[in-house]
Each structure stands twice: as structure tokens, then as C-alpha cells.
């Protein structure tokens, strides 16, 4: 995966979220935005579900706009971002989740090319909002509907298990910060 690029996830990942008590209800296989790589694990990325905003009702778009206009110290101000890639898009930041390459089906393409967000202002805004959500999750584990903490712990255990099967125990290096949500970027 590459940061600031869009991907489609495997249905196995949605099943995983549900099996861990989380909620993820995307039946249309919408793209996810691969926002940033985890600071402590190079194989873990933080992704944000996206969708086309043009088919949303006025009531829904008013709600998204209202939330994005809230003061920055209100966590709800980080729930959404309305931006533009190849069309108007809604970034559901409060529904973010950790993910690994294993659960990526393929790159999301537009006009035959992998879609990548290039607008630096949008990237910066989305990153800041994601960090707010992850900080909130660090203080209140699994409070958000998709159970971010449980997913992250599962993925870390899955990667460690894979490593222990393929590498001698003396070759495995760990970090005391491996499980933190701090992403100092």
C-alpha cells in the first residue's frame, strides 16, 4: 500500500471487523483511503472509508457540513471530511481502521490509473482529523463502532504469529511503543 492512495478491501476484512464485535456496512465495495503508515509498525496502515457524496440527501450533507464546522476541540469535528478526488467525496474518518496488505483486494482505479490524493491541504486536514480520532480511541478503546483497538491488536498478533512461523525468535525485534496510537507525523 502507498499512503494517500485508494484501495478496495477484501470481504474477509469486513468479516474480521464483524467477528471482533465491530460494525462496517459497505455492501457496494467503496474505496478506502490509505491515509498513513503506522509509526511503530511498517506493515500496518491507517485507512479511512470513503464514498461519493453526490448521491447523499440534503439532510445527510447538512449533517456532514455541520460536524466539519464544529470547534476543533469537539471530537465530532474530526468525524468527516468533504473533499474531492475524481469526484466529490466523503471521508468517514470516525470509521477509520488499521489494515495490512493481506486484506487489500486491489488498488482503486479511475480512468485506468490508481487513484491517489494529491491536494496537500486536503491531505494535511485528513491527517490531522485522523490523529484526533486515534487519540480519542487511545483514551476510549473500542468506543467507536468498528472497534479500532480490537482490530489493531488482532492484526498485530496476526503479524507476530506470521513472523514467528517464518523467522527464528532471535530475529524478531519488538518495540515498547508497538501498541501505541501516537503517530507523530
RAZI-V896244 format. One record per run of one state. SS is the DSSP state (~ for helix, > for strand, _ for the rest). FROM is the first residue (numbers start at 1). TO is the last residue. If there is no record, write none. Layout:
<<SS:FROM:TO> <SS:FROM:TO>>
This chain:
<<_:1:4> <>:5:9> <_:10:10> <~:11:19> <_:20:31> <>:32:37> <_:38:44> <>:45:52> <_:53:57> <~:58:68> <_:69:74> <~:75:78> <_:79:79> <>:80:84> <_:85:87> <>:88:99> <_:100:100> <~:101:103> <>:104:107> <_:108:108> <>:109:110> <_:111:112> <>:113:114> <_:115:115> <>:116:116> <_:117:119> <~:120:139> <_:140:147> <~:148:166> <_:167:168> <~:169:171> <_:172:185>>
